[in-house]
């Protein structure tokens, strides 16, 4: 069989195609990624405040000390995996 895919021509560039792609990427970011990032950041803040309000004995039951609260919060919320 003959491969005819090399004989077909691509579509011509449409006016404002590059700008439309940029706008699409911006809309996609603000409609999908930004809410997830903001939600995770809010959860991290809430967890940090909750753990920070515990006394030292309660924090020790989590297996951390007071200096490790921020690292614990980031790990538990997955903030670095976004």
C-alpha positions in Angstrom: 0.0 0.0 0.0 1.1 3.5 -0.6 1.2 6.0 2.3 -0.7 9.1 1.1 -0.3 11.0 4.3 2.6 12.9 2.8 0.4 14.2 0.0 -2.2 15.9 2.3 -1.5 19.5 3.1 -2.0 21.0 6.5 -4.6 23.6 7.2 -3.5 27.1 6.7 -2.8 29.3 9.7 -6.0 31.1 10.7 -5.9 34.8 11.7 -5.3 35.2 15.4 -4.8 31.5 15.9 -1.8 32.0 18.2 -3.7 34.5 20.3 -6.7 32.1 20.5 -4.4 29.3 21.8 -3.0 31.6 24.4 -6.5 32.7 25.6 -7.5 29.0 25.7 -4.5 28.2 27.9 -5.3 31.1 30.2 -9.0 30.1 30.5 -8.0 26.5 31.2 -5.6 27.5 33.9 -8.1 29.7 35.7 -10.9 27.2 35.4 -9.1 24.0 36.3 -5.7 24.4 37.9 -6.1 27.7 39.9 -9.1 26.5 42.0 -7.3 23.3 42.9 -4.1 25.2 43.9 -6.1 27.7 45.9 -8.1 24.9 47.6 -4.9 23.0 48.6 -3.3 26.2 49.9 -6.4 26.9 52.0 -6.4 23.3 53.4 -2.7 23.7 54.2 -3.3 27.0 56.1 -6.1 25.4 58.0 -4.1 22.3 58.9 -1.1 24.5 59.9 -3.3 26.6 62.2 -4.9 23.5 63.8 -1.6 21.8 64.5 0.1 25.0 65.7 -2.7 25.5 68.3 -1.9 22.1 69.8 0.3 21.8 72.8 3.7 20.2 72.6 2.6 16.8 73.9 -0.2 16.7 71.3 2.2 17.7 68.5 4.6 14.9 69.7 1.9 12.3 69.2 2.0 13.3 65.5 5.7 12.4 65.4 6.9 15.9 64.9 8.1 18.8 67.0 7.0 22.4 66.9 9.7 23.4 64.3 8.4 20.7 61.9 4.8 21.9 61.7 5.3 23.6 58.3 7.0 20.5 56.8 4.3 18.3 58.2 1.6 20.5 56.7 3.1 20.6 53.3 3.6 16.8 53.3 0.1 16.0 54.4 -1.7 18.4 52.0 0.5 17.5 49.0 1.2 21.2 48.4 4.5 20.4 46.6 2.9 17.9 44.2 0.8 20.5 42.4 
